[in-house]
């Protein structure tokens, strides 16, 4: 059985915070969050835009990446979103070298 790719995403929410989650279908998950049917947090603070999207080769790598990003403080998350290559490379090297930042142009929100 072939593993399907998983995605880790970062959303900017209505209270200027960053929500991090994971899914196999980012477009559908985005729509779920926007309709107020996603996570409890995004129901309370609706997402404004997708900030970053990472493609992972399997669920385990996505879960580890999501956990690692959630451990970052807000300024570090903002640096990551701004494509800080050193921080991104450090985190990806810790988890799985085949993780790639996915172009948001592929994600039509």
N, C-alpha and C positions, 0 to 999 in steps of 0.2 A: 504494500500500500504506500502510495506517495504522500508525503506530508504536504499539507497545504501551507502556504505562507501565512504568517500572522503579522499583524501590524500593531505598533504602539503609537499612540497619537497624543498630542498635547493640544488642549483647547483653551482659549481665552474665554473666561466666563464674565458674566455681567458685573461682578463685583471686583473686576480687575485681578482675579486670581487665575491660576493655571491648573486645569484638571488633566490628569494623565490616566489613560485607559488602554485596553488592548482588545483587539477584535480580528476576525478573519475577513470582515467586509466593512472597510472604513466608511464608505458612502452611506450604506444602510444604517450603520451605527450613528453617524452624524445626524441623519434625518430623525432617528429615534430620540437622540438628545434634544434636538431642536423642537420636536413635537411635545417635549416634556414627559417622555416615556422612558428615558434612559436612567442613569444612576440617580440616586436620591440627591446627590450634590448638585447635579446639573438641572434637576427639577427645581431646586431652590434658587440656583444661580445660572440661568440659561446661557448656553455657549453663544459667543459672538462670532468667533472664527476659529478655524483650524490653524494652529501655529506651526506644527511640525508633525511629520509622519515617518515612521521607521518601518522598513520591511524586514522581517525576521524569518529565518528558514523553517522554524518550527515553534510550537507553543512554548516549550521550555525556555527558549532564548527570549521570546517576547515577555514571558512572566518575569524573568530575571532582569531584563531591561526596564520594564515598568517599575519593578521594585527599586532598582538603582536610581531611576529618575525621581521617584517619589521621596528618596532620601535626600535629594538636593534641596538647599534652601532656595528661596525665590530668586535672588540675584543669579545663582548658578543656573537655574532653569532658564532664565532669560538669556544668559550667555550661550547655553546649549541651543536655544531656539535661533539665536543670531548666527548659528553655524560656526561656533567657536571650535575650530578644527582640533586644537589640542585637547580640550575637554571631551569633545565627541570621540576622538580617537582613543583616549584613555578609557572611557566607559565601554566603548565597543570592544576594545582589546581584552578587557576584563571578562566579557560575556561571550562574544562569538564574533570572530573576524568577518563573517559573511553578512552581518547586519548592515543594511544600507539605508541612508536617508532617502525617502521616496519623494519624488517631486510632487509638490502640491498642484502643479498643473495637470497631473494625472487624476487629481481628485477634484471633481467639479462640484463644489458645494453650492 
